[in-house]
Amino acid sequence: MDLVGKRVLVTGAGGFIGSHLTEALLDRGCAVTALVHYDSRSDFSNLDLLPREKFSQLKLLAGNIEDPFFVRAMLEGIDVAFHLAALIAIPHSYVAPASYIRTNIEGTLNLLEAARTNHTERVVLMSTSEVYGTARYAPIDETHPLQAQSPYSASKIGAEKLAESYWCTFGLPVAVVRAFNTFGPRQSARAVIPTIISQQLFADTVRVGSLTPTRDFLFVKDTALGLMAVAASDEAIGQVLNLGTGREVSVADLLDMIQKLTGEKKPLEVEDGRVRPPKSEVFRLLCDSSKARKLTGWAPKFGLEAGLRETVDFVSAHSQRFRVGTYAR
């Protein structure tokens, strides 16, 4: 499938990854409808950071993925749907698990059913490496067992299985993308990299959770290009595909890299409140993305160091977005 000129929907377009995907789709020449979550502020979240000439090209919708009537109408006339709308914060899923079921599972059901009835040509569901839990072997390929080590990961597993059922039962042309730990500009302080960077730049002490877990950090521009490559690939239909770099970095090593970039080594404090419950912590994630490379031709183009430099520059220029000293759950 050639995406140029396609009528494309991005749910969760105001989010971190969604805004970068929306921008990349505009650059590709797509007619983009961008869904943001309706709220009383009437802003468009990260889409407000797009250059004016790009923002003006968007068809903007404010609504709620949990409303099936709204979602069905939203899918009318859409060729390709990228479904990124989700609750993503793992710590908040410990205290509000039902909201994750409503948004991540029921919202996905609404999207899939609307795509089926509207005969949408392609659906790409954004999932997460958190569905794997702590690695039983590494690197992790798509056949790795699924382990719901948090209510968040359980909700994403449920969403994936709904997508699988719509492919098997109705032949809906859907693909699932399990992106490993995406980072970059516009990411909130709920994630470890902007948390460390903002404290390194603006606080006296850097407060973190566990330093030992390892992650496969994928720059957000690579994630966006990967989602687009999956949508364009006929061979990806009905498949689950990992996106990652194949490089494993601990939180401690990440902290060291960020301190070198900012030119200062600040005091470090491990806070118990930032540490996940022992059975919920995912201690190791390392991606095998060979399937995505084979079926789509995608490969990451940006290195961790270059991505960190760009992220440091963004956080430095947008200090007002970060409530330093407050733990963002």
N, C-alpha and C positions, 0 to 999 in steps of 0.2 A: 504494500500500500504506500502510495506517495502522499505524504501529509500536506503538501503544498495546496492551498486553496480549500482544504477540508474545513467543515464546520465542527469545531472542537469545543467540548465542555471540560473545564477543570473545576471539580468540587474541592473545597478547601483552598481556593486560589489565594486567599489572603494570608495563608500560612507561610512558614519558612520555605519549605520545598515547593509548595504550590505557586508562590510568587515567582520563583526562579523558573519553574516549568512554564508558567504563563508567558514570561518574557521570552524564553527560548522558542516557544511556539509562534509568537508574533514574529520573531526573527526568521522563522521558517516560512512565513507567509500564510499562516492559518488564520481563519476567522474565529476568534476566541470568545467564548462566553465564560465569564469568570464568576463563580459562586462564592460569596463570602457569607459568614454567619451573621444573620440579622441581629443587631443590638441597638440600644438607644443612642449610641454615639454617632451613628451614620457615617462612620469612616470605613475605609477599605483595607485596614491593617497594612501589611507589607506591600500591597499594591500601590499604596500612596508613595512609595519610594521609587517607583518606576519613573523613567524619564517622561516628561509631559507628552512627547510625541507618541510614545508607546501607550501610555495610559489612555489617551484619547481614542485609540483603535479598539479598545475593549468594549464588549457588551457586558455590563456589570449587573449582577443579580444579587440581592440580599434575601436570604431565606434560611430554612432549616432542613437539613437532610432527613430529619426524623418525620417530616410531613409527606406522606406518600402522594397526596394530590398535587402538592407543589412540585415534587420531584418528577412526576409523570409529565406535567406540563413543561417542565424545564428541558426534558429530553426530546421534545418534539423538534424535528428537523436537524438533530445532531448526528453527525457521522461518526465521531470518535469521542468517547468519554473517558477521561482520566479521573478516577475516584480517589481523592486524597483526604476528603473531609473525615476527621476522626478526632477523638480525644486521645492524646498521646502521652501525657505525663504519668509515668509509672507510680511515683509516690502517691499521687492523688487517687489512683485506682484502688489503693488500699483502703481509703476512707469513703469513696463514692463509687463502688463497683457497679451499681445498677445503671448509672449514667453512661458507663462504658458499653453496657449491653444495648442500651437504647440508641446511642449514636453509632457505635462501631459495628454492631451486628444488625439491628433493625434498620439503621440508615443504609447499610450496604444492601440489605434485602430490598428496600425501596428503590435503590438505584438499579439493581439487577432486573427487577420486575419492570421498571419503566423502560429500561433498554430493550427488554424482550418485546414488550408491547409496541414500542416505537421502531423496532427493527434496526437498532443501532448497529453500524457496521463493525465496530470494535470497542471493547471495554478493557481498560487496564486498571487493575486494582492495586493500589499501593499497600504493601504489607511491610513487614519488619523482620530483622534477624532475631528479635526478641522471641519469636515463636519457637526458636530452637532451644532456648534456655542455655545453661552452661554446656559447652561443647563436650560431647562424649568422644568425639574424635575431631581432629583438625588437619587440614582445612575442612570446613563444613560445606557439604554439597546439599542438593535439594532433597536427597533421600534420608538425611539425618532425622532422627525421631523428633517429633514436636513435643515440647515440654512447657506447660503453662505455669511458669514460675511467678506470675503476677496476674491479677485480674485483667490488666491491660493486655498481656500476651494471650490470655484465654480469649478475650474478645476478638483479637486479630486472627487467631486460629479459627474461631467461629465464622468470621467474615470470609476467610479463605475457603472454608468448606462450603459455604453458600455459593461462592463463585464456581467452585468445582461442580456442585450439584446442577447449577444452571447450564454449565457446559455439557455435562453428561446427560441431563434430562431434556433440555430444550435446544441444545446446540448453540447456545449463546456464544458468540466469538469473544471470549474473555481470556485474559492472561493475568497472572499474579506476579508481582515483582516484590521480592524480599530484599530491600536495600539494607546494607549494613550501616554502620553509624555515620550518618550524613552530618556534615558540619559546614559552616561558612557564614558569610554575611547575612544578616537579618535573623539569625537564630536567637531564640530567647535564652535567658539565663536558667531555664529549666534543664539545659543540657550542660555537660561538663566543660566543654571548650569555652563557650562564652562566659560561664561561671568563673573559670580560672582567669581568663583574660581580663574581665572587668575588675576583678579584685586585684589582679596584678597591676592594673593601670591606676585604679582609683582608691584602693583600700590600703590600710597599714599592714594587714595580715591576710593571707590566703587561706580560707577555710574550705575544706573538702571532706568527702566521705572516704571510702576505701581507696587506697593507692595501688592495690595489687591487681585488680581486674584488667584484662587486656581487651582491646577492641580493634576492629578493622575500620579505620576512619576514611570515609569517602567524601570528597569535596562535592558540594551541592550542584555545581555546574555539570559534573560527571553524572550525578544522579538524574538530573533533568534530561541529559542526552540519552541516558540509558532507558528511561521511560519512553522517550520518543522512538528509540530504536526498537523497543518491544512492540509498540503500537504499529510500527511500519512493517513488521515481520509476519508474514503469513505462517511461518513455521512456529511462531511463539503462541499461536492460538491454542488454548486448552492446557498451557504449560505453566509451571511455576519456575521462576528464574531468579537467581541470586545476582545482586550487584555489589561488588566490593573490589578491593585492591589486591588482596592476598598478602598484606603487610600487617603484622601484629604489633601493637604498641600499648604499653601499660600506662595507667593514669600517672604513675610516678614519672615515667619517661616523657609523657606529654607535658607535664608540669615543667620539667627541665627545659624542654624545647621552647615553651612559651616564655620562660624566664630569660632565656638567651635572646629571644626576639625583642623583648621589652627592655633588655639591658639592665635588669635589676633582680636580685634574689631577695624576696621578702620572706618574713617569718611564715611558717606553715603550721596550721592547726587542724587536726582531724576531729570533726564534730560528730558525736554519736548520732545526733538527729539526722545527719546526712547519709548515714550508713543504712543500706537496705537490710531487712531481716535476713538472717543467714541462709534460709532455704529459698529466699526470693532473689538473692544476688546472683547475677550471671557473671561468672568469673572469667570466662574465656569465649571470645568470638573471633573467628578467622575465616574469611570467605574463600570458597572455591567458586569462581564465576565463569568457569570454562563452558558451561552450558549456554549462558547468555552470549558469550563470545562466539560460540559455534552457530547459534540459531539467528543471531541478530547482527553480528559483526562489531558489536560494541566493545570498547576497551577504555579504561580510564585514561584521561589525558593530563590531569593535573596532579602534582605530587602533594604530599602532606605538608611539606615545608612551605611551598608556594601558597597553598590554601590557608595555612595559618597566618602568613604575612598579610594576606588580603583580609582575613577575619580580624586581626589585630587593628588594621587600619580602619575597618568599619566600626568596631567597638569604640575606638579612640575618637572617632568623629561623631558618634551618637551616644554620648555618655548618659543623656537623659532617658534612654530606654532601659537602663540598668539600675535597679535599686540595690546598690552595693551594701552589703551587710544584712540583707534580708534573704532568707533561703526561699527560693522560688520552687515550689513543689510541683 
